[in-house]
Amino acid sequence: MIKFDKVSYSFPQKDLYTDVSFTIEEGQHCAFIGASGSGKSTLIDIIMDPEKYVFDGNVEMEPSLKIGYVSQFSQRDKDKETTVFEYIAEEFIKLENEIATLCAEMGTSDDIETLLEKYQEALDAFDAIDGDNYENNINKKLNAANLTTHKDRMISELSGGEFKLIQVIKEMLNNPDLMIMDEPDVFLDFENLNSLKNLINSHKKTILVITHNRYLLNHCFNKIIHLENTELQEFDGRYIDYNFSLLQTKIELQEMAIADEEEIARNEELIKILREKATYNADASRGRALKARVKIQERLEANRIKHPFVDIKQPYINLETNNEIEEEIIALKTDNLGISFDEVLLQNVNFEIKSNDKVAIIGTNGVGKTTLLKQIFKNNNDAIKIDENIKLAYLSQMQSEVVNESNTILQEFYDVGFETYGEIRRYLGRYGFSSDILTQKIESLSGGEKNILQLAKVSASKANMLLMDEPTSHLDIYSQMALEKAISNYKGAILMISHDYHFIVNCADYVLLIEDKTIRKMSMRKFRKMIYANHFDKDYLQIEEKKKALEMDIASALRDTDFERARSLSEKLEEIIKSL
């Protein structure tokens, strides 16, 4: 269906791909993974419109290939009020009306031949998307996504997560040969994430999905395309098996790399000895021996083990505060808080957060989580009490609310209070932003890079209470792990919205559940039981936690160059993977 052959592509400031090759066959469900900013969305853009881009290499696609696309950023036409059913059925209704109009015209026109041709084209288009059964097909998809009751709701009434699923359904029913989705899981609650899984698995045609979501990766795909460090590799099989294969390769290659380093060090010592001898004795044979040894060293250096999919650098994320509070205080308290707009969102909300608490707000899409967080940050409601020693910082799921996307990266951090270019370069260099891209506009960054930039800005504020709305959104798996570590080390309070089960379990002391227009505190034990009962399989989640813990232990063993332990742990990991 699609073939990339040795494709290379660069921006002025950055090489994205070097001789990448892969194929997508009909019927495959492909996951497209890689670090934030590695160029996944750009490669999708090339597939969507190859004529627009200047690249080296060859891209082959079937000429009649019909592509459906769901963007990572949901957009609604606010001027076009319509129901869910009408929105999904837009193409079907349009063709129905066109066919009816052409029938009417044929009854009165003399140019029957032209009208018949248009009529047949419209019929063919209607048939290609199974138009005769479209109402039944829409009902089936809505049922698979647990959205049957939303059929007659207005699009404007949907939450962001619900609208994302409706977009997926609409594109699927238009029957594309290839369905492309760019991070469709972002901001989905637990129930909607399961609905997305069901939609992907029920789709019989080819799918290519950019995602960092482990749950989807483990349950939806039979091919992995991995873009990293300007190179690409493809794997036919499950993500679980690919990830294990990558880990095995890492153990083998790092063991070989240690041997290489030892050989290089030994050779360096020989060169040093030969140079010293050549200094005192200019014998031609000594010169030849030195030259030969230098050539051997050059060859060893050139062949030093390096693998782009093993040397994946976990980004640096640090959350700093200048105002650590030694004695625990109540940082934030609400007293019968109510929030209303056109209707009551929240009422009788009472909770308190201490100065070292890490708390996750959970609830279905659209219940008012983001609105609550914004109200706390504005701090202009008498029912919200924030201690005078507390300084707040805010991270938004709508990245443009925190960073000015028309600014360059450099300008954004001058505006924060950094005084010199060198200071900014050193600070952002730790977060993976090279000096080459500091003059780049923020709008040109990937979603994950913008989130890392937000985290860098939040940290620079040195606040001692962080309000974080979906902090893992758009972040690759390595960045998510780095953020978990940063939250664990943070010496302040955090109130965060998240729909990522593993992130919540690893980072939160307890959760605040928004339900029935109010909030109740829930222990992590009760949270787990609720998730097991309502959303995800208990055995899967517990096995996945054991699997992740083993992966971390293997990484630790590799850091200590304890390869025997790494291999032993890897055998245990293989047994766990078999149970998945």
VEXSEDREN-746695 format. One record per residue (C-alpha): residue in one letter; x, y, z. Coordinates in Angstrom, 2 decimals, decimal comma. Last residue first. Example, Ala and Ser with C-alpha at 12.3 -4.5 7.8 and 13.67 -1.06 7.14 Angstrom:
VEXSEDREN-746695
SITE  residu        u        v        w
SITE       S    13,67    -1,06     7,14
SITE       A    12,30    -4,50     7,80
This chain:
VEXSEDREN-746695
SITE  residu        u        v        w
SITE       L     0,23   -11,13    28,59
SITE       S     1,28   -14,31    30,45
SITE       K     4,12   -14,79    27,94
SITE       I     5,35   -11,30    28,80
SITE       I     5,74   -12,30    32,44
SITE       E     7,91   -15,29    31,50
SITE       E    10,07   -13,06    29,26
SITE       L    10,53   -10,61    32,12
SITE       K    11,87   -13,38    34,34
SITE       E    14,40   -14,30    31,62
SITE       S    15,34   -10,60    31,33
SITE       L    16,02   -10,47    35,05
SITE       S    18,60   -13,24    34,65
SITE       R    20,12   -11,50    31,61
SITE       A    20,43    -8,19    33,50
SITE       R    21,92    -9,98    36,53
SITE       E    24,65   -11,54    34,36
SITE       F    25,15    -8,23    32,59
SITE       D    26,03    -6,28    35,74
SITE       T    27,36    -3,23    33,90
SITE       D    26,10    -1,12    36,86
SITE       R    24,03     1,00    34,45
SITE       L    22,93    -2,27    32,82
SITE       A    21,72    -3,61    36,17
SITE       S    19,71    -0,42    36,75
SITE       A    18,08    -0,70    33,30
SITE       I    17,23    -4,33    34,09
SITE       D    15,66    -3,25    37,40
SITE       M    13,59    -0,60    35,56
SITE       E    12,39    -3,23    33,06
SITE       L    11,51    -5,53    35,97
SITE       A     9,39    -2,79    37,58
SITE       K     7,64    -2,16    34,23
SITE       K     6,76    -5,84    33,90
SITE       K     5,49    -6,05    37,47
SITE       E     3,24    -3,02    36,79
SITE       E     2,06    -4,56    33,49
SITE       I     1,21    -7,80    35,32
SITE       Q    -0,89    -5,85    37,83
SITE       L    -2,66    -3,89    35,09
SITE       Y    -3,37    -6,98    32,96
SITE       D    -4,60    -9,04    35,92
SITE       K    -6,97    -6,26    37,03
SITE       D    -8,56    -5,82    33,60
SITE       F    -9,27    -2,16    32,93
SITE       H   -12,33     0,09    33,22
SITE       N   -15,09    -0,38    35,79
SITE       A   -14,18    -2,94    38,44
SITE       Y   -10,39    -2,83    38,12
SITE       I   -10,41     0,99    37,97
SITE       M   -12,65     1,22    41,05
SITE       K   -10,46    -1,26    42,96
SITE       R    -7,34     0,75    42,09
SITE       F    -8,95     3,98    43,27
SITE       K   -10,03     2,30    46,49
SITE       R    -6,44     1,29    47,24
SITE       M    -5,15     4,72    46,17
SITE       S    -7,42     6,35    48,73
SITE       M   -10,38     8,42    47,52
SITE       K   -11,38    11,97    48,43
SITE       R   -14,79    13,08    47,24
SITE       I   -15,74    15,88    44,90
SITE       T   -19,10    17,27    43,74
SITE       K   -21,17    17,57    40,60
SITE       D   -22,34    13,92    40,65
SITE       E   -18,72    12,73    40,39
SITE       I   -15,36    14,42    40,59
SITE       L   -12,92    12,00    42,26
SITE       L   -10,02    13,48    44,22
SITE       V    -7,13    11,03    44,29
SITE       Y    -4,52     9,91    46,82
SITE       D    -0,74     9,98    47,32
SITE       A    -0,25    10,39    43,57
SITE       C     2,82     9,71    41,41
SITE       N     3,21     6,04    40,46
SITE       V    -0,48     5,11    40,67
SITE       I    -1,52     8,29    38,82
SITE       F     1,06     7,77    36,05
SITE       H     0,05     4,11    35,68
SITE       Y    -3,65     5,00    35,31
SITE       D    -3,14     7,86    32,83
SITE       H    -6,32     9,95    32,82
SITE       S    -4,67    12,85    34,62
SITE       I    -5,48    16,15    36,29
SITE       M    -2,85    17,33    38,72
SITE       L    -2,60    18,96    42,14
SITE       I     1,04    19,03    43,25
SITE       A     2,47    20,21    46,57
SITE       G     6,17    20,91    47,18
SITE       K     9,59    19,32    47,46
SITE       Y     9,63    17,65    44,00
SITE       N    11,64    14,39    43,90
SITE       S     8,67    12,09    43,16
SITE       I     7,33    14,62    40,65
SITE       A    10,69    14,66    38,84
SITE       K    10,81    10,83    38,73
SITE       E     7,32    10,63    37,22
SITE       L     8,34    13,33    34,71
SITE       A    11,37    11,29    33,61
SITE       M     9,16     8,22    33,11
SITE       Q     6,71    10,26    31,02
SITE       S     9,63    11,62    28,98
SITE       Y    10,77     8,06    28,20
SITE       I     7,22     7,02    27,20
SITE       D     6,78     9,94    24,79
SITE       L     4,99    13,05    26,01
SITE       H     1,99    14,32    23,99
SITE       S    -0,14    14,60    27,17
SITE       T     1,80    13,56    30,30
SITE       P     1,05    16,80    32,20
SITE       E    -2,74    16,44    31,77
SITE       D    -3,56    19,68    33,61
SITE       M    -0,88    20,46    36,20
SITE       L    -1,35    22,83    39,14
SITE       L     2,02    23,05    40,89
SITE       M     2,58    24,27    44,43
SITE       N     6,00    25,42    45,69
SITE       A     6,79    27,65    42,74
SITE       K    10,40    27,93    41,51
SITE       S     9,12    29,76    38,37
SITE       A    11,90    28,11    36,36
SITE       S    10,26    24,73    36,99
SITE       V     7,03    25,88    35,34
SITE       K     9,00    27,18    32,33
SITE       A    10,92    23,90    31,94
SITE       L     7,64    21,96    32,26
SITE       Q     6,05    24,15    29,58
SITE       L     9,06    23,53    27,32
SITE       I     8,66    19,76    27,86
SITE       N     4,98    20,18    26,90
SITE       K     5,90    22,13    23,77
SITE       E     8,41    19,41    22,83
SITE       G     5,69    16,74    23,19
SITE       G     3,25    18,64    20,96
SITE       S     5,94    19,10    18,31
SITE       L     7,67    22,45    17,90
SITE       S     6,96    24,90    15,05
SITE       E     4,57    27,01    17,17
SITE       I     7,43    27,70    19,59
SITE       K     9,23    29,78    16,96
SITE       Q    12,85    28,77    16,38
SITE       T    15,59    31,07    17,71
SITE       L    16,48    28,52    20,40
SITE       I    16,71    25,77    17,75
SITE       D    20,46    25,63    17,14
SITE       S    21,27    26,13    20,86
SITE       S    20,00    22,60    21,51
SITE       F    16,78    21,99    23,46
SITE       G    17,18    18,69    25,35
SITE       Y    15,92    19,77    28,76
SITE       R    19,48    20,22    30,05
SITE       G    20,17    22,48    27,07
SITE       L    17,23    24,62    28,21
SITE       Y    19,13    25,90    31,27
SITE       R    22,53    26,23    29,56
SITE       R    21,13    28,07    26,54
SITE       I    18,95    30,32    28,71
SITE       E    21,89    31,38    30,91
SITE       G    24,13    31,84    27,88
SITE       Y    21,56    34,07    26,17
SITE       T    21,47    36,33    29,21
SITE       E    18,91    37,71    31,64
SITE       F    16,37    34,97    32,35
SITE       G    13,18    36,58    33,68
SITE       V    10,27    34,67    32,17
SITE       D    10,18    37,11    29,23
SITE       Y    13,79    36,24    28,38
SITE       F    12,58    32,63    28,51
SITE       E     9,85    33,13    25,91
SITE       Q    12,18    35,24    23,76
SITE       L    14,67    32,38    23,44
SITE       I    12,03    29,80    22,54
SITE       T    10,86    32,17    19,78
SITE       N     7,52    33,78    20,48
SITE       S     4,41    33,22    18,31
SITE       E     3,55    30,17    20,45
SITE       N     3,28    32,24    23,63
SITE       V     3,66    29,57    26,32
SITE       V     1,20    28,93    29,16
SITE       E    -2,23    29,23    27,52
SITE       S    -0,75    28,13    24,16
SITE       Q    -0,20    24,67    25,66
SITE       M    -3,90    23,86    26,02
SITE       Q    -3,35    20,93    28,44
SITE       S    -2,15    23,66    30,80
SITE       L     0,69    23,77    33,32
SITE       Y     0,18    26,27    36,17
SITE       A     2,48    27,64    38,85
SITE       L     1,39    28,65    42,34
SITE       K     3,33    30,28    45,19
SITE       I     2,27    29,24    48,68
SITE       N     3,42    31,10    51,77
SITE       E     0,17    33,11    51,94
SITE       D    -1,87    29,90    52,20
SITE       I    -4,50    29,47    49,50
SITE       K    -8,21    29,57    50,42
SITE       I   -10,84    28,96    47,71
SITE       A   -14,47    29,68    48,72
SITE       D   -13,83    33,43    48,37
SITE       N   -13,16    32,97    44,63
SITE       N   -10,45    35,08    42,98
SITE       N    -7,62    32,55    43,12
SITE       K    -7,00    32,54    39,34
SITE       F    -5,01    29,30    39,76
SITE       I    -7,77    27,67    41,83
SITE       Q   -10,41    28,65    39,27
SITE       K    -8,22    27,26    36,48
SITE       L    -7,91    23,90    38,25
SITE       L   -11,67    23,72    38,78
SITE       T   -12,40    24,50    35,11
SITE       T    -9,94    21,80    34,04
SITE       K   -11,73    19,16    36,14
SITE       G   -15,26    20,27    35,20
SITE       V   -17,22    17,06    34,47
SITE       G   -16,55    17,12    30,70
SITE       N   -14,51    13,94    30,27
SITE       T   -15,05    11,52    33,17
SITE       G   -13,41    12,06    36,53
SITE       I   -10,00    12,22    38,17
SITE       I    -8,05    14,85    40,10
SITE       A    -4,64    13,52    41,15
SITE       V    -2,93    14,61    44,39
SITE       K     0,72    14,85    45,45
SITE       D     0,72    16,24    48,98
SITE       N     3,75    18,07    50,39
SITE       S     2,12    21,40    51,37
SITE       K    -1,16    19,85    52,42
SITE       I    -4,26    19,76    50,23
SITE       E    -7,75    20,42    51,53
SITE       F   -11,18    19,40    50,30
SITE       N   -14,75    20,68    50,22
SITE       V   -16,88    21,08    47,10
SITE       N   -20,53    21,87    47,86
SITE       Q   -21,31    22,39    44,17
SITE       L   -19,65    21,75    40,82
SITE       L   -20,70    22,20    37,20
SITE       V   -24,02    24,01    37,68
SITE       E   -25,39    25,16    34,33
SITE       D   -24,77    27,96    31,84
SITE       F   -21,69    28,74    33,92
SITE       S   -21,52    27,47    37,48
SITE       I   -18,78    26,61    40,00
SITE       G   -19,50    25,99    43,68
SITE       L   -17,01    25,80    46,54
SITE       N   -18,36    24,76    49,93
SITE       D   -15,04    25,67    51,61
SITE       T   -11,98    24,85    49,51
SITE       K    -8,52    24,55    51,04
SITE       L    -5,00    24,85    49,63
SITE       A    -1,53    24,79    51,20
SITE       I    -2,54    23,33    54,56
SITE       I     0,82    23,28    56,37
SITE       E     3,59    20,73    56,86
SITE       E     6,60    22,13    58,69
SITE       E     9,65    22,47    56,44
SITE       I     8,04    24,49    53,68
SITE       E    10,39    24,57    50,67
SITE       N    10,38    27,96    48,99
SITE       N    12,93    28,03    46,21
SITE       T    11,16    25,25    44,29
SITE       E    12,40    23,07    41,45
SITE       L    10,73    20,54    39,18
SITE       N    13,37    18,77    37,09
SITE       I    12,98    17,04    33,75
SITE       Y    16,02    15,71    31,88
SITE       P    15,14    13,61    28,86
SITE       Q    15,76     9,85    28,74
SITE       K    18,28     9,38    25,95
SITE       I    17,56     6,53    23,59
SITE       D    20,92     4,88    22,90
SITE       V    19,33     1,49    22,21
SITE       F    17,24     2,44    19,19
SITE       P    20,02     4,50    17,58
SITE       H    22,61     1,73    18,05
SITE       K    26,27     2,39    18,73
SITE       I    28,96    -0,24    19,11
SITE       R    32,38     1,22    18,27
SITE       N    33,22     0,37    14,65
SITE       A    34,72     3,76    13,82
SITE       E    36,61     3,89    17,13
SITE       L    38,04     0,40    16,60
SITE       R    39,07     1,31    13,05
SITE       E    40,77     4,49    14,24
SITE       Q    42,59     2,51    16,93
SITE       I    43,80    -0,07    14,39
SITE       K    45,07     2,79    12,23
SITE       V    46,91     4,25    15,23
SITE       R    48,51     0,81    15,86
SITE       A    49,68     0,58    12,26
SITE       K    51,16     4,10    12,41
SITE       L    52,99     3,31    15,67
SITE       A    54,40     0,06    14,25
SITE       R    55,55     1,86    11,10
SITE       G    57,29     4,55    13,16
SITE       R    58,98     1,90    15,33
SITE       S    60,17     0,15    12,15
SITE       A    61,63     3,42    10,84
SITE       D    63,83     3,90    13,95
SITE       A    63,44     7,38    15,40
SITE       N    64,46     6,26    18,90
SITE       Y    63,80     8,46    21,91
SITE       T    60,52     9,97    20,75
SITE       A    59,55     6,74    18,96
SITE       K    59,71     4,91    22,31
SITE       E    57,34     7,41    23,92
SITE       R    55,00     7,19    20,92
SITE       L    55,04     3,36    21,08
SITE       I    54,13     3,42    24,80
SITE       K    51,25     5,86    24,21
SITE       I    50,00     3,82    21,25
SITE       L    50,03     0,66    23,41
SITE       E    48,04     2,47    26,15
SITE       E    45,48     3,59    23,56
SITE       N    45,19    -0,01    22,33
SITE       R    44,30    -1,20    25,83
SITE       A    41,71     1,60    26,20
SITE       I    40,17     0,76    22,79
SITE       E    39,96    -2,94    23,75
SITE       E    38,28    -2,06    27,07
SITE       E    35,86     0,25    25,28
SITE       D    34,98    -2,44    22,74
SITE       A    34,36    -5,01    25,50
SITE       I    32,05    -2,51    27,21
SITE       A    30,26    -1,95    23,87
SITE       M    29,78    -5,70    23,39
SITE       E    28,02    -5,92    26,76
SITE       Q    26,01    -2,83    25,84
SITE       L    25,05    -4,45    22,55
SITE       E    23,79    -7,69    24,09
SITE       I    21,80    -6,03    26,89
SITE       K    20,35    -3,42    24,50
SITE       T    19,37    -6,09    21,98
SITE       Q    17,45    -7,95    24,69
SITE       L    15,71    -4,69    25,64
SITE       L    14,74    -4,02    22,03
SITE       S    13,37    -7,57    21,68
SITE       F    11,31    -7,04    24,85
SITE       N     9,86    -3,79    23,47
SITE       Y     9,06    -5,47    20,15
SITE       D     7,34    -8,40    21,87
SITE       I     5,12    -6,10    23,96
SITE       Y     4,51    -3,89    20,90
SITE       R     3,05    -6,88    19,05
SITE       G     4,34    -8,18    15,75
SITE       D     5,98    -7,17    12,49
SITE       F     8,77    -4,80    13,50
SITE       E     9,93    -1,73    11,61
SITE       Q    13,07     0,34    12,11
SITE       L    13,71     4,02    11,54
SITE       E    16,68     6,37    11,83
SITE       T    17,01    10,11    12,59
SITE       N    17,71     9,43    16,34
SITE       E    14,50     7,43    16,72
SITE       L    11,52     6,46    14,54
SITE       H     9,85     3,16    15,45
SITE       I     7,24     1,52    13,20
SITE       I     5,49    -1,29    15,07
SITE       K     3,15    -3,82    13,46
SITE       N     0,34    -5,98    14,86
SITE       F    -1,38    -3,25    16,89
SITE       C    -4,29    -2,75    19,28
SITE       H    -3,79    -4,11    22,80
SITE       N    -0,29    -3,41    24,12
SITE       L     0,20    -0,16    22,21
SITE       L    -3,27     1,03    23,25
SITE       Y    -2,49     0,46    26,94
SITE       R     1,04     1,82    26,57
SITE       N    -0,13     5,19    25,23
SITE       H     2,66     6,94    23,33
SITE       T     0,66     7,06    20,10
SITE       I     0,95     7,83    16,39
SITE       V    -1,57     5,56    14,68
SITE       L    -1,47     4,00    11,20
SITE       I    -4,55     1,91    10,33
SITE       T    -5,31    -0,39     7,40
SITE       K    -8,83    -1,78     7,07
SITE       K   -10,92    -4,07     9,28
SITE       H   -11,74    -1,59    12,05
SITE       S   -13,09    -3,46    15,10
SITE       N    -9,74    -3,29    16,92
SITE       I    -9,39     0,45    16,43
SITE       L   -12,96     1,17    17,56
SITE       N   -12,64    -1,09    20,62
SITE       K    -9,37     0,56    21,71
SITE       L   -10,98     3,99    21,27
SITE       S   -13,86     2,88    23,51
SITE       N   -11,38     1,68    26,14
SITE       L    -9,74     5,10    26,08
SITE       N   -13,22     6,67    26,34
SITE       E   -13,88     4,80    29,59
SITE       F   -10,55     5,74    31,18
SITE       D   -10,76     9,40    30,17
SITE       L    -9,37    10,59    26,83
SITE       F    -7,12    13,70    27,02
SITE       V    -4,71    12,47    24,29
SITE       D    -5,76     9,06    22,93
SITE       P    -6,04    10,16    19,28
SITE       E    -2,27    10,84    19,15
SITE       D    -2,15    11,42    15,37
SITE       M    -4,58     9,09    13,61
SITE       I    -4,19     7,84    10,04
SITE       M    -6,80     5,56     8,43
SITE       L    -5,69     4,01     5,14
SITE       D    -8,07     2,65     2,50
SITE       P   -10,65     5,16     3,74
SITE       N   -14,24     4,01     4,43
SITE       N   -16,04     7,29     5,22
SITE       L   -17,31     5,30     8,20
SITE       M   -13,81     5,28     9,74
SITE       E   -13,45     9,06     9,41
SITE       K   -16,76     9,75    11,17
SITE       I   -16,08     7,22    13,93
SITE       V   -12,66     8,76    14,68
SITE       Q   -14,14    12,27    14,77
SITE       I   -16,87    11,06    17,16
SITE       L   -14,16     9,59    19,40
SITE       K   -12,35    12,94    19,52
SITE       F   -15,64    14,71    20,26
SITE       E   -16,15    12,52    23,33
SITE       G   -12,65    13,30    24,59
SITE       G   -13,08    17,07    24,12
SITE       S   -16,42    17,02    25,94
SITE       L   -19,58    17,11    23,85
SITE       E   -22,25    19,82    24,09
SITE       S   -21,06    21,69    20,98
SITE       I   -21,67    18,55    18,87
SITE       M   -25,35    18,71    19,77
SITE       R   -26,81    15,57    21,30
SITE       D   -29,04    13,30    19,20
SITE       K   -26,63    10,32    18,97
SITE       H   -25,13    10,84    22,42
SITE       T   -27,02     7,91    24,03
SITE       T   -25,27     5,49    21,67
SITE       L   -21,82     6,71    22,78
SITE       N   -20,41     3,50    24,29
SITE       A   -17,71     3,47    21,57
SITE       A   -18,84     0,13    20,12
SITE       N   -22,46     1,38    20,35
SITE       L   -21,62     4,55    18,45
SITE       K   -19,91     2,39    15,80
SITE       K   -22,94     0,09    15,44
SITE       N   -25,39     3,01    15,29
SITE       I   -23,35     4,67    12,56
SITE       N   -23,30     1,41    10,59
SITE       N   -27,09     1,05    10,84
SITE       E   -27,62     4,60     9,60
SITE       Y   -25,04     4,09     6,82
SITE       N   -26,47     0,87     5,42
SITE       D   -27,32     1,95     1,87
SITE       G   -24,30     4,28     1,88
SITE       D   -21,72     1,51     2,14
SITE       I   -18,88     4,05     1,72
SITE       A   -18,02     2,88    -1,81
SITE       D   -21,76     2,64    -2,63
SITE       F   -22,27     6,36    -2,09
SITE       A   -19,23     7,18    -4,26
SITE       D   -20,48     4,82    -6,97
SITE       L   -23,97     6,35    -6,82
SITE       A   -22,51     9,87    -7,08
SITE       E   -20,40     8,88   -10,09
SITE       Q   -23,44     7,18   -11,69
SITE       Y   -25,55    10,34   -11,24
SITE       K   -22,78    12,51   -12,69
SITE       E   -22,65    10,30   -15,82
SITE       L   -26,44    10,19   -16,04
SITE       L   -26,54    14,00   -15,82
SITE       T   -24,11    14,34   -18,71
SITE       E   -26,12    11,87   -20,86
SITE       I   -29,52    13,34   -19,95
SITE       D   -28,78    16,80   -21,35
SITE       D   -32,39    17,56   -22,27
SITE       S   -33,32    18,26   -18,66
SITE       T   -36,75    17,93   -16,94
SITE       G   -36,87    14,48   -15,34
SITE       M   -33,09    14,23   -15,27
SITE       E   -32,99    17,29   -12,96
SITE       A   -35,08    15,52   -10,30
SITE       C   -32,84    12,46   -10,33
SITE       L   -29,74    14,72   -10,13
SITE       T   -31,18    16,47    -7,06
SITE       A   -31,95    13,16    -5,32
SITE       I   -28,42    11,85    -6,00
SITE       E   -26,85    15,09    -4,69
SITE       N   -29,04    15,00    -1,57
SITE       E   -28,03    11,41    -0,83
SITE       L   -24,37    12,31    -1,48
SITE       K   -24,48    15,18     1,05
SITE       I   -26,37    13,05     3,56
SITE       F   -23,71    10,32     3,35
SITE       E   -20,83    12,81     3,66
SITE       E   -22,37    14,52     6,73
SITE       A   -23,44    11,29     8,48
SITE       I   -21,01    11,70    11,38
SITE       Y   -21,98    15,34    11,95
SITE       E   -25,69    14,64    11,43
SITE       F   -25,61    11,83    14,03
SITE       V   -23,72    13,94    16,57
SITE       T   -26,18    16,80    16,11
SITE       T   -25,32    20,03    14,31
SITE       E   -24,45    23,65    14,96
SITE       K   -22,01    24,99    12,36
SITE       D   -20,63    28,33    13,53
SITE       K   -18,49    26,71    16,21
SITE       D   -16,74    24,49    13,67
SITE       R   -14,99    22,12    16,04
SITE       Q   -11,29    21,37    16,15
SITE       S    -9,59    18,55    18,04
SITE       F    -5,78    18,69    17,97
SITE       Q    -4,04    15,33    17,50
SITE       S    -5,53    15,27    14,00
SITE       V    -7,75    12,48    12,67
SITE       Y    -7,09    11,57     9,03
SITE       G    -8,72     9,34     6,42
SITE       I    -6,66     8,47     3,33
SITE       K    -7,96     7,17    -0,02
SITE       L    -5,26     5,51    -2,12
SITE       S    -6,12     5,77    -5,83
SITE       P    -2,50     6,12    -6,95
SITE       E    -1,20     3,33    -4,67
SITE       M     1,75     4,83    -2,85
SITE       E     5,50     4,87    -3,51
SITE       V     7,84     7,28    -1,72
SITE       N    11,44     7,48    -3,00
SITE       G    14,61     8,97    -1,60
SITE       D    15,68    12,52    -0,84
SITE       F    13,03    14,98     0,32
SITE       V    11,30    18,16    -0,85
SITE       Y     7,79    18,21     0,54
SITE       K     4,44    19,37    -0,88
SITE       E     4,26    16,61    -3,51
SITE       P     4,26    13,97    -0,73
SITE       D     0,86    15,16     0,62
SITE       M    -0,69    12,86     3,24
SITE       I     2,31    10,51     3,42
SITE       I     4,66    13,49     3,79
SITE       D     2,43    14,95     6,52
SITE       I     2,61    11,60     8,37
SITE       L     6,41    11,85     8,22
SITE       T     6,13    15,35     9,68
SITE       S     3,93    14,04    12,52
SITE       K     6,55    11,43    13,42
SITE       G     9,51    13,81    13,25
SITE       S    11,66    12,91    16,28
SITE       G    10,22    15,85    18,22
SITE       S     8,91    13,70    21,08
SITE       A    10,64    10,33    21,04
SITE       G     9,36     7,53    18,82
SITE       I     6,31     5,44    18,01
SITE       F     4,09     4,71    14,99
SITE       A     1,69     1,87    15,75
SITE       C     0,55    -0,02    12,66
SITE       H    -2,70    -1,99    12,25
SITE       Q    -2,13    -3,90     9,02
SITE       G    -4,98    -4,60     6,60
SITE       E    -3,09    -3,71     3,41
SITE       E     0,66    -3,54     3,88
SITE       I     2,64    -0,60     5,16
SITE       T     6,27    -0,56     4,08
SITE       F     9,42     0,89     5,60
SITE       S    12,65     2,68     4,69
SITE       V    14,49     5,56     6,37
SITE       D    17,67     6,81     4,68
SITE       T    18,39     9,55     7,25
SITE       Y    15,39    11,22     8,84
SITE       L    14,77    14,39    10,90
SITE       D    17,96    16,40    10,45
SITE       K    17,58    19,68    12,35
SITE       Q    17,99    23,46    12,16
SITE       P    17,21    24,05     8,47
SITE       F    14,68    21,18     8,57
SITE       S    15,78    17,88     7,11
SITE       Y    14,40    14,87     5,22
SITE       S    15,90    11,58     4,10
SITE       V    13,92     8,72     2,49
SITE       K    15,76     5,46     1,76
SITE       D    12,68     3,73     0,28
SITE       F     9,26     4,46     1,76
SITE       K     6,56     2,05     0,52
SITE       I     2,81     2,43     0,98
SITE       M     0,00     0,00     0,00
